[in-house]
Structures are given as structure tokens and as C-alpha cells.
Amino acid sequence: MATKYLTIIQQNDTHGYLWPHPELFWMDPKPVFKTNIGGFAKTAAVVKSIRKTGPTLFIDSGDVFHGTGPVVLSQGAIVPPLLAAMGLDVMVPGNWDYAYGVDTLLTLIQGSQVEALAANVQWSDGKSVLPSVGVRHLEDIAVGLVGLTYSEESQAMPKSFSQGLKFEIDMSALQSQIQRLRDQHRVDVVVLVSHLGLPQDLKLANEVNGIDVVLSGHSHDRLIHPIKVNNTWIIQSGANGSFLGILSLEITPGKPITQVQHELKTLDMPEGDPDIQNLLDHQLKPYQKTMDEVIGLLGTPLHRMTVLEAPMDQLICDAYLSYTEADVAFSHGWRYGAPILPGPFTRGHLFNMIPTNPELFITELDGITLREFLEQNLESVFADNPFSQKGGYVVRSSGLLMAFKSYNPKGSRIEYLAVNNKEVTPSGRYQVASAGPQGLKGVETAKNYLGISAHDVIESYFKQHRPVIVSEHHHAVAL
């Protein structure tokens, strides 16, 4: 049978970065920050150019309706006109796309004029929220599509995100859906659009047959080369709208795909599509004055590119500790947020760092509870079973030193734990500051909320320190 050719363009985890911004690139001997990277106008220009070459699908693997100031303040509403104008074909919701509630999410999807799929989210009565599968016909190619949204939504995210919903993966049902695509719809290729994270997608590809391509999202991996598991090709394309994954397939009907071409394309060209740029400028105009307001001076580059600790979160924890005078301050191990370079620090930067703007609280923990919280967090990051990993990085801290071995079993990773330079004792009592529903998640303790938001605390910290310098002192050490 004749060979068919299909190009898939993937974006994932854009997190509201609709415009160009700084990005971190790993270089020898140290990371390099480049400016003017990414943005929807550049994405649109690449997509438009590739569409001219043959059958093409433009697909988003989640976390597109949340993240930066204008996007969060509009509850995602500035994004759908851009996605519609860009011609996004298919998407799966990411964990942050549920932030405004499922009804708002469905409205955003409808406004984007995009086919959204998710086989593993249902209403509480068991009815599907979105279709599980879809079929696209491009010239003589039939493409079967399956969506999997973030399966740990109700466990890892604030409760409001999953209200009225349940999330679970039924592997046998997934296998049956894929088989029906092949047997009944006679598709030439099956594409799984996923927001599970790369470790989970690798395990799933090893357990479920019949998937040709997985477009992975959630874990922000920059895959230079596709990963092949059995007959399944897996890609993921970074984050922050800085990259596109371009996967070209040679399809021989009835046979596994053995030849692919892949490019992780950095969006570093000077300009993008002028029509999308004009629409973007229009969408951002009501928010620009507020986002441009300078609230301080930054002397240290900020980023969230490292698993154990990162300067962006260190600044947050230092500000919490300074305001509360607690013994320890924690911030959630978020992955989102493009780098922020030294210079004037704006309200827009503040939203980029912590768009949720949670309320601060303080509580008291004994040494046993403190250690248990940290052990559970390490399990959520380093669990042997990928489906036990709950997403995010190691919880960030100030006032604490934790030395651990990631490969040790659950509950036995920490070898040394100290607060204020004194080893933690089981009976010790420690004042702990954090913020919002993700702060100290899983710990049952009375939280004294302080009536002040993270933004206000960080803004006050910038007024006290000019410029703000983040120390390189380590708080989490992998042995």
C-alpha cells in the first residue's frame, strides 16, 4: 500500500505565555538566558508555513488557559480568540485548565473552536465531560485521536479545581477505545494527546497496545529526540510556549510506524505572524498598564528549571519567612513560570511567579509531622511507580536543610533534617509559614490565615530590599 505522510505540530504547557519572554538554555559551563523567545505569533507563523507542505495537525497537550497575569485575571478569556485564529485542531485539558471550574473550562474550549478530548474525566454521576476519542480525515489519512487529562487532579490540585468531577484511567477501556478506532473507523494512525507527564506516558505506552504517537505534556520535558517504547513514538516539547515539537510521520496502512522525523523547534525568530500579533496586542491592552507597574528591583535571575530548589521559589520562601518570622517557610514545587531577568521587577513578573496569589498562613508542626510531610513530598516526586508521582518538584523552603537519597524507599529518604541549623527532633515544635491550599498539602493541622496575600508579602519584600538578591545557600541536597 502507498505510504502516506502526516505532520503533527505540538505545543504543551504554554501556561499563559502568549508573548515573547526570556528562556533558560543549558550550556557549558553555566546556563544562558536568551530573550525574545516564544509567543503565539511565532507559533502561528510556523504552523501556517508547515500547513502549506501537506496534511498537518496542530495539537495542544494542556495548560493553555492559565498562568500569566492577563490570562488569570480574565479567567482564561483572552486565550480562545487566539487559539481559534491560530487554527488549533485538537487539545486535552491540563491540570491548571480546571482552575476556574469545569463550566468555565468548557466555555473556553467552545470559544477556541477546538476539539477537546479526555477519556479519564467524568462528572460525579459517571457521564463523560468530554469525548474520549475523535477521528480526523486529512486528505487520504484517517487519524484516530485519544485524550488523557491529568489523572491526579483531585489529589494534587486545590479541591475547587475538581469539584463535581472524578478522574481515573481505565486501562482496559482505553485499550478497547484504541481497538475500535482501528477496527471500526479504520484509522491509519492513532495519536494519544496526554497531560499525564512523561514518566506516566512511558509506562502507559508499555502497557497499552496500538498507540502510534504520544504527544506528552505536564512535566515540561524538552525532548530533543523522540522516545520509542515498543511501537509507540513519544515526544514532549518543553513549556512556556518557547518551543514546538514537529513530528513528521511516514505511514504505511496496517503496519507500525518505523520512520519519523522530529524537531524540537525553538521559537527564537525575531517576529511572528502579524495578524496574530495584532490580535494579541488587542487582547492584552486592558491589562498592560497594570502589568507594567514597577514594584521593585531584581538583582538575581529567577527561574524554576531545577528539581530540588530554584531561585524563583527561594525568593518566595524568603519573603514568607521575613514577613512571618516563622522557623520555616514552604512554597509549592511549581514548574510553571518563565525566567525573570535582573532589572525592574513588575506586577506582571509577580503574576508570572505566582499567578494564584494565595493567602499566607502560619501553623505549628512537631518534628515527626514535619519529617512525614517532607517524606511524602519526596515520594510524590521520586516514586518508583510513575502513576504514584503527583507532579511538581520538591517543595521549596527557607530556614530548613534536608539531605536525602532519592532512590531510597518511600518514607526512608531523608538522612538529615535541620531547622535553623539545629537537627530536627521528634518532639521539637516548629513554626511553619506557607500559603494557599497547596501549602502543606496533606498535613492535617490548624492553619492561622493571616489576611494577606502572597503578592502583597512579596511586594513588601521588594520595598525592603533594593535590589532583591537570592542567596545560593542550599536547602535540599540529594546525596
Secondary structure, 3 states (H helix, E strand, C coil): CCCEEEEEEEECCCCCCCCCEEEEECCCCCCEEEEEECCHHHHHHHHHHHHCCCCEEEEECCCCCCCCHHHHHCCCCCCHHHHHHHCCCEECCCHHHHCCCHHHHHHHHHHHCCEECCCCEEECCCCECCCCEEEEEECCEEEEEEEECCCCHHHHCCHHHHCCEEECCCHHHHHHHHHHHHHCCCCCEEEEEECCCHHHHHHHHHHCCCCCEEECCCCCCECCCCEEECCEEEECECCCCCEEEEEEEEECCCCCCCCEEEEEEECCCCCCCHHHHHHHHHHHHHHHHHHCCEEEEECCCECCCCCCCCHHHHHHHHHHHHHHCCCEEEECCCCCCCCECCEEEEHHHHHHHCCCCCEEEEEEEEHHHHHHHHHHHHHHHHCCCHHHCCCCCCCEEECEEEEECCCCCCCCCEEEEEECCEECCCCCEEEEEEECCCCCCCCCCCCEEEEEEHHHHHHHHHHHCCCECCCCCCCEEEC
